[in-house]
Amino acid sequence: MGNTSDCCSQPTQQTKNQLIALEKQIINNEDCDVREYEADDFVKIGLKANNVKEHTLFNQSCLIKRLASVEAPKLGQRLEFFPEVSNQIVRTVLSQLPLLEIPHGIERGEQNPPIKFDNDFIYFGEWKDTQKHGYGKLLWPDGSYYEGGFVNNETSGYGRLIHSFGDYYEGQWKNDQANGFGKYHRFKNQANYEGNWVNDKQQGHGKETWQDRSSYEGEYQNGKKEGKGMFKWGNGNMYIGEFKSNKMDGHGVYYWKSGKVYDGQWKENRMDGEGSFNWPDGRKYKGGYKNDLKEGFGVFEWSDGRYYKGEWKQGKQHGKGILKMDQSKEVQSEWVNGKMITDRQIDLQGTTS
């Protein structure tokens, strides 16, 4: 009996040593610290390196409220005709747009000749007593141009404002501000927003589109993406979930064109909190994230049944963990920065070697 035990002990020890060596090699070569996104995937909306990917359509004052009060007709100079728009950018935009139709149901005023005021504003349209009221056109000294409804000296109803730099807003107005449904178009990058407005700011449901085929559709608060929405990138990636102050924040699902999927918590455009990540080759991870990297407790599984369950830090195994290499063996181990420093083999049938 003693000879038999001595005969079998050396091969058992060799098998264990080979397994431990293989485990360490596989952990190094399997790239368990998998990058959850590639360099060109643009998970973050706010990349400064690419203005299109910033997707901040209104990163400067929208300047819709351009309608400074002007003097009453009696204080202006009457003109024989309303001058043509001399600003070439505005002329280009006008040539690309259909004629603006006078809205039905607008309260009409009394037509008067064009009036040029001391501040060089020119108004041509309808009046009620001494106030712009009805349908009219307003031309600024810099070439900006408005055409549409007025009520008591303020833009109201339906109208179109073209800025001197080519951006234009067309839609509903109230109290000299965009209020209701309307469209804002960027001249330089051909970006568009179409949706609801409250006091010159995006509010409620709307949709933005960009020249690179990126788009966002969802909720807005006070001019920013806030609430539930869907963002599609021009490269095929997509995020569906919660936004806060123009950033992915809260719960959301990010789909990569390559087939990867992350479903979990976000904080300021980064994976942060509890989440699950699935790769198209069958690998998957479920656990904690911080600043886009695995952090805290999590389970990483390979498609062939192997797994690591344990602690992570900055995307790497760090702390205590268990590594399963086949159907019958597990290894309890200590990890530091992705490397196994201690190990103990466990027989899943109930024995420990």
Summary of the structure (lengths in Angstrom):
residues: 353
radius of gyration: 32.4
end to end distance: 20.0
largest distance: 122.1
contacts: 1041
relative contact order: 0.11
helix: 12%
strand: 48%
